[in-house]
Amino acid sequence: MEELAFLKEQLSIPIRPSQSIQEIYGENFIYNPKLYSRDYSHFSNDMLSLEALTGRELCIAGEAPVICHAGAATEPALRLLREAGLNLPEVLYTYRTEAEYLQLLETLHQRNKKLIFQYPHPPEDVPPQLSWVEPEIQAYLCDKRSIPDLVPPQNVPLRRTMSLKELLLEKPELPVVLKSGDGQPTSGGCGVMFIENEKQLHELDETFCDLSQLIVEEFIPYDQNISVHYSVNKQGEIKFLGKSEQIVNKDGCFRGSWISVDVDEQLAKIVETGYWVMKKIADKGYVGVAGFDVLIRGSRYYFIDLNVRFNASTCGLLLYPDVRNKYGKAVMRLCNLEWTGNFNSLIPLVEKYLAKGQFIPLSLLDAAYVPNQESISKAVGLVIGHTVAEAEHILKQMTADGLCLRE
């Protein structure tokens, strides 16, 4: 009984971000995490997961209004987030379909609102005046071709831009890493391909990217695959938010991360380089957050991608100090979980793990709100434990209950 009373008392302690979206970007902005509806070529084809992510940053918005899918803003889901001690903005702009989303943007444009876009939206379709920074700046910073301009040369893998035809004629030594060089933003490991035999090159088609603009990068066998995360506010003040150790599936697609704010001697050098990169980005006129993917090999490290936006792990890192203080647990794993049952039965299941101090929900998507998609609801959140083994054991228990990691 005493333990139950303690857990209930613990649950009532609020969890607040070390910085909110409102504090980073300033007042009078609307946060918009949604991809542009016309082009998902370099993103996951799992639309349910993409829509679930529109609710992920609600708990770090402060009082900044947020655009999100209606399926991530149901009353049961929002109630559970509040029960976890998370603060949610009063104003949400929701949509269900792509047409509703584009109409919402038009309405906000007519009201002279300014939006914090996570991903570039084509100026011919979405008024540039909506954006909190010049769209050209955001497009440049999201372009993989810009990396050598922003990272010290010793920390960039050897790379060239060429067409598939040129690549087949030259026959470089394999393996290599191919990246989209068409300037379109990417996420979750999409738009990147590990090439270990020539047959893969002959099988490439335009579904990967514009084949006249491929970035051919040296393959680096790595010891660690991490990301370092930063914010820069309107005053140009840069803060290090923490690191995440990425978890990827067999196809190299992102499937979660272990997050931490601790900095050891090896990481300190990478963090310092990351500050330098973030300063270059801020000098371009950017305000916001970014995460830099880094491969570590021995004493060398390489910045292989710059994600100049909220990353999957950013929300967890901003909440990390309060979560650790509240629960006394330093091990946290960001997870994207799937549920094939009725959404109403998902809520009490998540609530069970929340009440035990094992899982902090960040976003819950009711698949019934998403037209023409499978009935797989989503739960994005943090599994927390004293050790990695404990966190993994909790995940096994959740899987046994039918709440499974996305493959």
N, C-alpha and C positions, 0 to 999 in steps of 0.2 A: 504493500500500500504506500509506504514511504517513497519507494522508487517511482511509482506511478504519479504521486503528487509532485515529486521533483521534476519529472518529465513534463507534466502539464505546466508547471511554473516556468520551466525552461522554454517551452514553446511560446510563451507570452512575451519573451524578450524580443524586441524588434531587431531586424537585420537591415542595415542601411549600407549603401555603397560608399567607398572611400571618396569617390567623386560621382556626381550624378551627371546625366546628359545635360541637364540644365546648367550645372556649374561649369562644365567643360565648354559648351558652345555659346552660352549666354541666354538671355531672355528672348521670348517672342519667336521661338522657332518650333516647328513641328517635326518630330523625328519620323522618318520614313524608311523602314528597313527592307521594303519590297523590291524585288528585281523588276526590271522593265518587262512588260508582258509580251513583247514581240520577239525577243531573242533569248532563249535559254540554252543555246548550243554549247556553252562551256560550263554548264551547271548540271547538277544531278537531274535525272529525269523523274525523280520522285517528287511530284508536286506537293504531296501531303507534307513531306518533311520541309520543303521550302516555305510552305504556308505556316507551318508550326513555328518556324524561326522568326516570323513577324511578331510573335508574342514574347520572344526570349528576353528582350530588353525592357519590358514594361516595368520590371522591379528596380531598374536603375535609372529610370527617366527623370526622377524627381517630379516636378509639376509640369514638365514639358509634355504637351499632347503627343500622342503616338498614332500612326496609321498601322492597322493590323487586320488580319483576316478575322471575320466574325466567328469562325470556328475556334479561334484562340482567345476569344473574349466572352465566352459563355459565362453565365452567372456562377455555375458550380466551379468552373476553373478559377475564376477570379476570387471566389470565396476561399478556395483552398490556398491560393497564393497569399492572401491576407492572413489566413490562419498560420502560415509558415512564418509570419512576422515581416513580410515584405510590404513595402509601400508602393502603391500604384497611382498613376496620374488620374485625375478626375475626368479628363477629356480624352476619349478614344474616338478615332474616325475609322469605321469598319467598312469592309466590302466583302462580297461573296464571290463575284465573278470579275474577270478581267475588264469587262465593259463598265462595271460599277467602279472599279479602281480608277480607270481613265476619266470617268465622269467626276469622281471625287477630286482628282488633280485639277480638272478644269474649274470646278467650283472653288477650290482653294486659291487658284490663280485669280479668279474674279474678285476674291476677297483680299487680294494683295498679301497673301501669306508667304512666308519663307520656309522652305523645307530643307531638312538635313537628309539628303539622299545618300543611302548606302552604296548605291550602284549608279553609274552614269545612265541617264535617260536621253535618247536621241533628241537634239534640239528641234528637229523638224516635226516631232510628234508631241513633245512636252515643252512648254515655254521655259526658256533658260532663266527667265526672271524669277521662277519659283525657287531656284537653288540658293543655298546659303553661301556657296563659293562659286566662282566662275566655272561653268561646266567643262571648259577646256582644261582647267587645272585638274579637276577630278579625273577626266579622261586620260590625261598624261600620266598621272600618278598610278592609275590602274593598269597601265600598259606595260606588259612584261619587257618590251623593248627599252623602257626607261631605266631599268635597273642599273646598268653600267654608269648612268649619269648621276646616280644617287648613292652609290655604295663605293667605298675605297677599292681600287682595282685588285689589290691582293686578297680581297674577300669576295670576289666574283668568280665563279667557275669559268673556264675557257668556253667561249660561245661564238657562234656566227649565225647570221641570218641568211637563208638561202631557200630556193624553191625545192620541191620534191624532185623535180627533174634533175637539177644540179646535184642533189644529194645522191641520187641513184648513179649518176655518171661518176661522181668522185669516189664513191664507195669508202667512206671513212671507217676507221677501225671501230668495231663494236665491242662493248655496248655504248650507246649514247642515250641522252635524254632529249626527246623532242617536246617543244613547247609551242603553243599557238603564238604566232607573231603578227596577228591581224588587228591587234589593238583592243580586242574585246576583253572585258573583265572575266575572271574565272574564279572558281571557288571549289573547295573540297577535293582537290586533286584532279578535277576535270580540266581538259585543255593541256594535259601533260601525259606523255607516254614514254615508258621505258622500252627501248629498242635493243634487243639482244641478237636478232637475226635478220637477214635481208628480206626474208619472206614477209615480215611485218611491214616493211616499207612498201612493198608491192600491194599490200592489202589496204593501205591508207586511202581514204577518200575524203570528200569535202565535209563529211559529218564531223571530222576531227577539227578542221579549221580551213582557212584559205591556204591551199597547198603551195601557193606562190610565195608565202611568207612564213617559213618555219624557222624557229630558233633551235639550232642544234647545239646542245650543251654537253660538256664532258660529264661522264658518269663518275660520281664520287662515292666509293664504298665508305659508308659512314659508321661511326660508333654511336652517335646520338642524332635524333631528328627532333629539334625543339623549335619553339617560337618565343620571341621576346616581344613584350607589349608595352606601348607608350601612349601617353596623351599629350596634346598641346592645346592650351586654352587661347582665348582671344588676346591675352597679354603676351603670348609667345612663351609661356612657362611650360617646360617639358617635364613630365614625370614618368618614371619607370613603374609599370603596373605589376610586373611579374613575368613568369615564364610558364609555358605549357609544353609538355612532352607528348607529341602527337601519336595517336594510335591510328593505323591505317589497315585496310583490308588487303587481300591478295592482289587487288587491282590498283593499289596505291591511293584509294579514296579515303578521305578523312572519316573516322568513325568514333571520335572522342579524344579526350586528352586527360593527362594527369596535370594538375595545376599547382603552382607554388609561388610564393613571393620571396623565398630565400635565395640568396646570392652567394655562391662559393667562389673560390679564387679563379677557377677556369671561366665561370660564367661572368665574372666581373669584367673581363676584357671584352666579351661579346656585348655586354650591356653598354660599355663605353662606346663601342663602335655603333651600337644601335642609337645612342643619343646623337651621335654625329649624323647618322642617316636621318633621324627624325628632325634635326635642325635643318637639314637640306630641304626636307619636305615642307617644313613650316615656312622656310624662306620663299617657297613658291606661292604662299598665300593660303596654305591649308590650316584649318582649325578642326581638331577632332582627335580620333584615336587611330592606331595602326598596330599591326602585328607583323613581325618579320620572321619568315621561316629560315632556319639556320641548320646546316649540316655540320657536325663536328667530327673531325677525323684526326686523331692524335692531338697535336698542339695547334692544328690549323682549323679554321672555321670559315664557312662560306654562306653568304646571304643569297638564297636561291629564289626567294619570292618576297615581294613587298605587298602586303594586303592593307591598303590604306583605307580602312573602314573598321567598323566593329567586326571582330573575329569571333569564332565560335566560343573561344575561351575568355573573351574580354569581360563579359558579364560576371562569370564566376570569379575572376581575379579581382574585380571591383568589390565583390561581396566577401571575398576570402577573409579579410581581417575580422569582420563582424561574425561570420560563421564560425571561425576558429575560436573566437572569444566566447561565443554563446555555447558551443558544444564541447570545447576543449579538444577538438580533433583537427589534426594538421594535414591529413591525407584526403584529397578530394579528386574525384574523377568526374569529368563532364561526360554525360551519356545522352544518346538519342535512343529512346526506347519505343517499342511498338506494341499495340494492344489490338487484338482482333475481335474482342467481345464488344458488348454494348458500352458506350462511353459512360453511362451512369454507374456502371459497375467498376469502371477504372478509378473513379474519384475515391471511393472508400479504400481501394487497394493502395493507392498512393498515400492516402491519409494514414494508413497503418504504418508505413515506413517512415513517414514524417513524424508521427507520434513517438516512434522508437528512436528518433534522433539519428536516422540512417540515410535519409534522402530529402533534399531540398528541391521542390519543383520550381522550375523557371517558366515553363510554357506547357500548356496542355491543349491539344487540338482535337476537337470533335470532328471526325471524318465525315459525319452526316451533313456538315455544313459546306463541304467541298463538292461541287457538281462533277459527275462523270469520273469519279475516282473510286479506288477500292476502299472497302470499309476497314481501314487500318488507322486507328487513332494514334496520336503521338504524345509522348511525354519526354520533355527535355528537362534535365535537372542535374544535380550534384549528388553523387553517392559519397558519403563521408565516413571516415573511420580513423582509428589510431594507427593502422598499418595498411600497407597495400593488400596484404593477405585478407585482412578483415573486410576491406572494400570489395574485393573480388568475391568473398563469401556472400556478402549481401547481394551482389549481382546474381549469383547462382540461386539464391532464395527467390529473388524477384522473377527470374526466368522460370523457376518451378511454379510460380504463381501465374504464369502466362504473360508477364511483362518482360519482353525479350529485347536484347540489344539488336539494333538494326545491323544487318549483315553487310 
